[in-house]
Amino acid sequence: MSEATTEAVQNPDELEVVAGFAHENLEGWIPELATEDDLKAALEKAFDYRGDVTLTLKSGERIDAYLFNRETGRTLGESWVQFFPANAAEKRRVSYAEIARIEFTGRDRAAGKHWEAWVKKYAEKKAAGEKNIGLHPEALD
């Protein structure tokens, strides 16, 4: 075996574990949208959020939704966010220019389920001598 092949076949239990990503807790956050950059930054966070947000449009309409797609153009009018409304089956799309307020109202479905917790649970099971260890995701609700 060549040196490169040997490196590729290492035992995964002997490899260094890298620290996971620190997840920002956004539940309940209502960002101040004083500038266009504030709105764009908040919508990026909303897009990455694993829970529902409430969008208030400049028309006064309030929408509880799960954001799943977005396009950032040169202006707010050219930018849009796509979402599934909580009370409707079909997806919708709205321009950034129409959004007056964003609230992180839904429960973050991934809160507390960090990589470090997964690795710790695995290490505990391995240390206890368990075989065929299978770590399964926790129920969300």
C-alpha positions as a printed Julia matrix, in Angstrom:
141×3 Matrix{Float64}:
   0.0    0.0    0.0
   1.24   3.48  -0.76
   1.52   6.11   1.96
  -1.52   8.0    0.55
  -3.62   4.82   0.58
  -2.59   4.04   4.17
  -3.67   7.51   5.3
  -7.08   7.05   3.68
  -7.71   3.77   5.56
  -7.09   5.06   9.1
  -9.33   3.97  11.93
 -11.96   6.71  12.4
 -11.95   6.13  16.17
  -8.32   7.29  16.25
  -8.86  10.49  14.27
  -8.92  13.88  15.92
 -12.4   15.23  16.53
 -12.88  18.8   15.39
 -15.09  21.12  17.39
 -18.52  21.74  15.9
 -20.18  24.95  14.83
 -21.62  27.1   17.62
 -25.3   27.57  16.8
 -26.72  31.02  17.46
 -29.97  30.95  19.45
 -32.39  33.16  17.54
 -35.7   32.02  19.08
 -37.75  35.08  20.0
 -35.37  37.53  18.32
 -36.88  40.56  16.57
 -34.07  42.27  14.67
 -34.03  46.02  14.18
 -34.32  46.69  10.45
 -32.95  50.24  10.31
 -31.02  49.79   7.06
 -31.12  47.66   3.92
 -28.07  45.78   5.22
 -29.93  45.03   8.49
 -32.81  43.54   6.5
 -30.51  41.48   4.29
 -28.55  40.16   7.3
 -31.74  39.27   9.19
 -33.16  37.45   6.16
 -29.92  35.45   5.81
 -30.28  34.37   9.45
 -33.97  33.61   8.87
 -33.07  31.49   5.87
 -30.65  29.42   7.99
 -33.08  29.22  10.92
 -34.7   25.81  11.43
 -38.01  27.16  12.65
 -40.81  29.43  11.52
 -40.52  33.18  11.35
 -43.26  35.79  11.21
 -42.95  38.26   8.37
 -44.88  41.52   8.56
 -45.24  43.09   5.17
 -45.49  46.82   4.56
 -49.13  46.18   3.55
 -49.77  45.07   7.17
 -50.14  41.37   6.29
 -48.53  39.04   8.86
 -47.31  35.67   7.64
 -46.05  32.77   9.77
 -43.71  30.9    7.46
 -40.74  28.62   6.98
 -38.19  30.23   4.66
 -36.5   27.83   2.26
 -35.1   29.86  -0.63
 -33.91  33.37  -1.39
 -32.2   35.44  -4.03
 -30.26  38.57  -3.17
 -30.16  41.01  -6.07
 -28.57  44.44  -6.41
 -31.57  46.15  -4.77
 -34.26  45.17  -2.28
 -36.79  45.17  -5.13
 -34.67  42.66  -7.07
 -34.24  40.42  -4.0
 -36.84  37.92  -2.83
 -37.47  35.23  -0.28
 -39.51  32.08  -0.87
 -41.42  30.35   1.93
 -44.09  27.89   2.98
 -46.82  29.74   4.9
 -47.94  27.92   8.06
 -51.61  28.15   7.04
 -51.39  27.28   3.31
 -50.09  24.41   1.21
 -48.52  26.33  -1.62
 -45.23  28.14  -1.41
 -45.06  31.92  -1.78
 -42.45  34.46  -2.76
 -42.13  38.06  -1.56
 -39.73  40.86  -2.41
 -37.35  42.07   0.31
 -38.73  45.56  -0.4
 -42.15  44.45   0.88
 -40.88  43.26   4.29
 -41.29  45.62   7.24
 -40.5   43.26  10.16
 -39.11  39.8   10.88
 -39.75  37.87  14.1
 -38.13  34.54  14.94
 -41.33  33.18  16.46
 -41.13  29.43  15.82
 -39.2   26.9   17.85
 -35.73  26.28  16.43
 -35.95  22.59  15.53
 -32.19  22.13  15.85
 -31.65  23.92  19.17
 -29.62  21.83  21.6
 -28.73  19.17  19.06
 -25.09  20.02  18.57
 -22.26  17.95  17.14
 -20.46  18.02  20.47
 -23.46  16.4   22.21
 -23.56  13.69  19.55
 -19.84  12.97  19.92
 -20.12  12.93  23.72
 -22.98  10.41  23.61
 -21.0    8.23  21.18
 -17.89   8.34  23.4
 -19.93   7.42  26.49
 -21.46   4.4   24.74
 -18.08   3.3   23.41
 -16.46   3.68  26.85
 -19.23   1.56  28.34
 -18.25  -1.22  25.92
 -21.31  -1.09  23.73
 -20.96  -2.71  20.3
 -22.69  -1.71  17.07
 -23.31   1.75  18.43
 -26.01   3.58  16.54
 -26.73   7.16  17.39
 -30.14   8.2   16.22
 -31.55  11.73  16.04
 -33.78  12.85  18.88
 -37.44  13.5   18.18
 -38.1   17.13  17.29
 -41.35  17.44  19.23
